[in-house]
Each structure stands twice: as structure tokens, then as C-alpha cells.
Amino acid sequence: MDQNTDQNISIELQQLFEKQQQAFTENSYPSLEQRRQHLKTLQQLILQNKTEINLVISHDFSNRSHSETEMFEVMTSVLGIKYALKNLKKWMRPSKRHIGILFQPATGYVLYQPVGVVGIVVPWNYPLFLAIGPLCQALAAGNRVILKMSEYTPEFSALFKQLIAQAFPEDLVSVVNGDAEVAQKFTQLPFNHILFTGASEVGKHVMRAAANNLTPVTLELGGKSPALVLADANIRESARRIAFGKAMNAGQTCVAPDYVLIPAQLQAQFIEEYATAIQEFFPKLADNPDYTAIINERQLNRLNHYLEDATAKNATVHVITDASSGRRLAHYVLSNVTDDMQVMQNEIFGPLLPIVTYQQLDEAINYINQRPRPLALYYFGYNKQEQQKVLMQTHSGGVCLNETLVHVGQEDLPFGGVGTSGLGNYHGYEGFVTFSHAKAVFNRPKFSLMRLFYPPYGTFIQKLILKLFIR
């Protein structure tokens, strides 16, 4: 990118930002009906264009399961909007708070105000769902929004930009497309809030850029989310549920089970049941419309390198499906893995599943805690005491007990990471709060006892109050 082009991009982004900023100044607290109309417009945008959306996302992947897109992008996006529409009036209502006896008579409440102009950086793996979710909550909170779409989904990004431009005025919602240089310029704008979804290393750059403007950020990152299988688990059912979580979008999901921790004596049975489940899901790879491809050659080469590295370091590689076809990568289970393997050091983001064995639960908990805090943890087992032990002694963004992935689809549960897997959360009410400023309001009537606290200090009443309350 030459210097002139670079300057032009900066100018265009700044002008767009200032246009939204000015529009927000003119209407800094949209009414309930205005916000509802924005959400209904967003809902209709999806419903009226879902077929074309599905098609272009599939083109971007070279093959994306149409069923997965419809269920886990279109449907989840629509459900999120419906949930916001149903609950928005309650969310906007001022929250009454307690006022201490010394400060009576008075009332107090929290007013949730829109923060202003929100920037959303959207990744490639679920480009509709991860655009619509935060957009819905930012609009519900009364904000203006600019979205930066991924350059790895060019067809969808172009379509989404067109649809948004047709549905919303530019000073309310806008879409920006472009490469990493554009993303860098985008995050340097003085937004009132930035939500970024993507890799941890990129998230650090976003946070640094935002710090220059003291812009608050929500970072939805990733990590190595473990599936912890206990001795009392139903191995067949656990394997199927983990297989579903790993197979969706060919493992290209930020909360996909990254590796399995399992008692050593159950490893062989688990691998057998996992293989059976995957083979039932996908009897063949070649030309299978239900099997999603790896997004691009770069990601495919990365995954193949992980396999080669693990093989060279004496991992046992179990080929679960038939041979890879184009960018449809076969499913693999890797046992006898070690910490020096790339597949155990990096988030996999693909259909490779390492197996780590343990003898005692404390050993498994220590293994998890010695590593960066994951975005999700999946627990399989029915012993309530052991469940509570794992919940209390490990840290992760979210947890599913005897399931994978589906906590992300619950609008009444916050979604977010912890530590290197993220900062802050959104979805539902938590999303509304994330994109709002919680303004504390203290309301005093005409009469006030505060004069008792005025100087000169040391009065009898002041001494009595101190004696009564400091003890």
C-alpha cells in the first residue's frame, strides 16, 4: 500500500467516524421505539437475504455447510435480535439503588446511557453471527456502529456492506472492508468502545491502539479449550458431543474443544467412539456438502505443519475419516502428544484432536491451570462434587457440563474470555451493559440533613454520628 493510499484510507475512516459522532451528538439517547425499529430492520435484513448470505459464505470457504450456516449463523443471529426486542424495555429501565441512612432523604438509580460510536472488528470464521451479535447489542444500547469485516471472507464482506448501506443511514451503521492495514487504521480511531474478535496476538495490538485514545475494549480471543472427561462419564455420548463440537465448521470455532483430557484407561474406548461418531456425521469427505472446508491455503498449510511436527515427534496419529480432498481436511486424533509439539502449544482451529491422559482429577486440574486460561472448558461426568471442584478450581471464559459449544448460543448467558482468552463479555443483557455507560444518579429533595456534616467540624451531632457508625 503506497503512502497516498494509506493517507486516503485514514481520511475516509476519520470522516466516517466524525459523521457518526455528529449524528450521535444530535440524538444521544434514542427512544425505545427508535431502537426497536433499528433491531427490526436488522432482523429483516437477515431474513430477506439469508439465501444469498448462505451462498456467499460457502463461496468464501470454497465449501461451507449450508446447514451449519443456517443453524449456527442465521438462526442464532435472528434469535439474538428477538431476545433483545423482547427485553429491551426492561434493560433500558433505570436501576434503582440503595441509599444509606446517613444520606436520607434521597433516591438513587443507574441510568444506562449509550456510549457513542462503537467499532466492531469481525473475524472470518462466523462472519454473520459475529457481526450481528455485537451489532444488535450496540444498537439496543442506542449507539452508532462501524464494522470492519474480514478480508478472508471477501464475498460475504462485500454483500454485508451492500445490505447494511441499503438498510441503514451511513451515520447509524456502516461497514468498512479492507486488509490488515485498514484494520490497523480502524482501531486507531477514537471510538467510544471497540469490540474485537480474533487471535490473541492481534488482540494485543488492538488494545495498544485503543489505549492511545483511552478507548475501552472488549476482546473475544481464543485459546486451547479443554474437554475434561471424568471416569464416571458416558464415554459414547461424551465422544459424540465432543465430535460435534470439533466437527462444526471443521473445527474453525473459537470455542471448539481443542484437546481432550481423559483417564488413561478410557483413552482407547474414547478414540473408538469418537471415530464412530465422526464417520456417522460424515461418511465421506469428497464432495460432501455438509463438510466445511478450511478457509484458505494458509490455514490448511498451518494445520498440515502441525500434523507433520507431531508425527516427527512421535505422536500416534489416528486418521478418522477418508483422505483429505482439496481444502476439506480429514479428521485426526493424536495420542502420545507432548508439550513440545506445535499442536499442544497453539490453538488448533481445525479438525485435529490431541488426547492427553491423566490418572487423578487433581492432575488434570493442574494441567489446565498451568496453561493460559481458555475461552471454554467442557466437563463430562456426573459426580456433583467433582463438577464443583473443577468449576471452583479452574478458570475459563465459560463452561459446559456434559455438552460443547452451546453456551455461546444462550442469550441470557454472558459470553467472553478471561486472561489471554479475552477481556469483557457480551450477549443479551451483558452486551447491552457493555455498550452502555452506567451513570450513577443521586437525587436529593428540597430537605437535606447534609448540613449536619458541614464545617466547622467537631460538633456534638458529628461526634455522636461518628460514635454510632464507627464501631
Rosetta blueprint (number, residue, H / E / L):
1 M L
2 D L
3 Q H
4 N H
5 T H
6 D H
7 Q H
8 N H
9 I H
10 S H
11 I H
12 E H
13 L H
14 Q H
15 Q H
16 L H
17 F H
18 E H
19 K H
20 Q H
21 Q H
22 Q H
23 A H
24 F H
25 T H
26 E H
27 N L
28 S L
29 Y L
30 P L
31 S L
32 L H
33 E H
34 Q H
35 R H
36 R H
37 Q H
38 H H
39 L H
40 K H
41 T H
42 L H
43 Q H
44 Q H
45 L H
46 I H
47 L H
48 Q H
49 N H
50 K H
51 T H
52 E H
53 I H
54 N H
55 L H
56 V H
57 I H
58 S H
59 H H
60 D H
61 F H
62 S L
63 N L
64 R L
65 S L
66 H H
67 S H
68 E H
69 T H
70 E H
71 M H
72 F H
73 E H
74 V H
75 M H
76 T H
77 S H
78 V H
79 L H
80 G H
81 I H
82 K H
83 Y H
84 A H
85 L H
86 K H
87 N H
88 L H
89 K H
90 K H
91 W H
92 M H
93 R L
94 P L
95 S E
96 K E
97 R E
98 H L
99 I L
100 G L
101 I H
102 L H
103 F H
104 Q L
105 P L
106 A L
107 T E
108 G E
109 Y E
110 V E
111 L E
112 Y E
113 Q E
114 P E
115 V L
116 G L
117 V E
118 V E
119 G E
120 I E
121 V E
122 V L
123 P L
124 W L
125 N L
126 Y L
127 P L
128 L L
129 F H
130 L H
131 A H
132 I H
133 G H
134 P H
135 L H
136 C H
137 Q H
138 A H
139 L H
140 A H
141 A L
142 G L
143 N L
144 R E
145 V E
146 I E
147 L E
148 K E
149 M L
150 S L
151 E L
152 Y L
153 T L
154 P H
155 E H
156 F H
157 S H
158 A H
159 L H
160 F H
161 K H
162 Q H
163 L H
164 I H
165 A H
166 Q H
167 A H
168 F L
169 P L
170 E L
171 D L
172 L L
173 V E
174 S E
175 V E
176 V E
177 N L
178 G L
179 D L
180 A H
181 E H
182 V H
183 A H
184 Q H
185 K H
186 F H
187 T H
188 Q L
189 L L
190 P L
191 F L
192 N L
193 H E
194 I E
195 L E
196 F E
197 T E
198 G L
199 A L
200 S H
201 E H
202 V H
203 G H
204 K H
205 H H
206 V H
207 M H
208 R H
209 A H
210 A H
211 A H
212 N L
213 N L
214 L L
215 T L
216 P L
217 V E
218 T E
219 L E
220 E E
221 L L
222 G L
223 G L
224 K L
225 S L
226 P E
227 A E
228 L E
229 V E
230 L L
231 A L
232 D L
233 A L
234 N L
235 I H
236 R H
237 E H
238 S H
239 A H
240 R H
241 R H
242 I H
243 A H
244 F H
245 G H
246 K H
247 A H
248 M H
249 N H
250 A H
251 G H
252 Q L
253 T L
254 C L
255 V L
256 A L
257 P L
258 D L
259 Y E
260 V E
261 L E
262 I E
263 P E
264 A H
265 Q H
266 L H
267 Q H
268 A H
269 Q H
270 F H
271 I H
272 E H
273 E H
274 Y H
275 A H
276 T H
277 A H
278 I H
279 Q H
280 E H
281 F H
282 F L
283 P L
284 K L
285 L L
286 A L
287 D L
288 N L
289 P L
290 D L
291 Y L
292 T L
293 A L
294 I L
295 I L
296 N L
297 E H
298 R H
299 Q H
300 L H
301 N H
302 R H
303 L H
304 N H
305 H H
306 Y H
307 L H
308 E H
309 D H
310 A H
311 T H
312 A H
313 K L
314 N L
315 A L
316 T E
317 V E
318 H E
319 V E
320 I L
321 T L
322 D L
323 A L
324 S L
325 S E
326 G L
327 R L
328 R E
329 L L
330 A L
331 H L
332 Y E
333 V E
334 L E
335 S E
336 N L
337 V L
338 T L
339 D L
340 D L
341 M L
342 Q H
343 V H
344 M H
345 Q H
346 N L
347 E L
348 I L
349 F L
350 G L
351 P L
352 L E
353 L E
354 P E
355 I E
356 V E
357 T E
358 Y E
359 Q L
360 Q L
361 L H
362 D H
363 E H
364 A H
365 I H
366 N H
367 Y H
368 I H
369 N H
370 Q L
371 R L
372 P L
373 R L
374 P L
375 L L
376 A E
377 L E
378 Y E
379 Y E
380 F E
381 G L
382 Y L
383 N L
384 K H
385 Q H
386 E H
387 Q H
388 Q H
389 K H
390 V H
391 L H
392 M H
393 Q H
394 T L
395 H L
396 S L
397 G L
398 G E
399 V E
400 C E
401 L E
402 N L
403 E L
404 T L
405 L L
406 V H
407 H H
408 V H
409 G H
410 Q L
411 E L
412 D L
413 L L
414 P L
415 F E
416 G E
417 G L
418 V L
419 G H
420 T H
421 S H
422 G E
423 L E
424 G L
425 N E
426 Y E
427 H L
428 G H
429 Y H
430 E H
431 G H
432 F H
433 V H
434 T H
435 F L
436 S E
437 H E
438 A E
439 K E
440 A E
441 V E
442 F E
443 N E
444 R L
445 P L
446 K L
447 F L
448 S L
449 L L
450 M H
451 R H
452 L H
453 F H
454 Y L
455 P L
456 P L
457 Y L
458 G L
459 T L
460 F H
461 I H
462 Q H
463 K H
464 L H
465 I H
466 L H
467 K H
468 L H
469 F H
470 I L
471 R L
